[in-house]
């Protein structure tokens, strides 16, 4: 890993609808622009340790209602109606224009990969290269796997997960979202605990392996669970299989797809669907890689390679 970087610039950007978005820039102010698109939805940005600080101008931001952006999704009364995929795409474009960047490399993981791909489909001329990992493509079957399909792999955890909602026959993410938005702290805290316990369970690969998880910080946990279920229950506001139908738009964007073989998203075929749709992309399957872990070496190899490429001007 490259060392943790402190930002040389940071601020809040008014993106409309009462939202102020936190952003920061690290590395070399004259380096190649790269935007890190975090996962979740709702995880918030971290340190960009995949980038050579001498070569890159790394831009990070907290998506609406999470991290240091305001208002925060953990607030007792919060309106999430102006937090959709379309809003996030517009925020990214507003940030690019605010920073005076013509083209940038996109680096996205998990939900951040789906958001990066959606941005690329809509603004292909603004991207020099793209790296995605722990791949999600926004297909509805991927959400169904998360909320139902993995139940047979983790039956005990899944039984507890289903027990957290009044009617397990309805859309589970929608049911959890209603509980998470309940003003009663007893109700929404329990729902956050139950949802995040399931998130921890499905990150345990292979099934049955005991993995110690860091305890969730309560404010982060509530915001994360609210945002994930908000997006999942609305199927991320993305048409199903949009990438497969429009992947030709990405053909002129050099890119690398890095995915862990033990990442459960592989069961939905996400990295292969993306690779087949994105002509000219490179697919790297890491034998012992899991969801967002075990893939660092291959991701750094990709950023190092692209650091040597000039940013396209047309």
Secondary structure, DSSP 8 states (H G I E B T S, - for coil): -------SEEEEEEEETTEEEEEEEEE-TTSEEEEEE--TTTT-----TTS-TTTEEEEEE--TTSTT-BS-TTSSS---TT-SHHHHHHHHHHHHHHHT-S-EEEEEETHHHHHHHHHHHH-GGGEEEEEEES-----HHHHHHHHTGGGGTSHHHHHHHHHTSS-TTS-HHHHHHHHHT-S-HHHHHHHHHHHHHHHHHHTSSSTT---------HHHHHHHHHHHHHHHHTGGG--TTHHHHHGGGGTTSEEEEEEETT-GGGGGTHHHHHHHHSTT-EEEEETT-BTTBS-HHHHHHHHHHHHTS-----
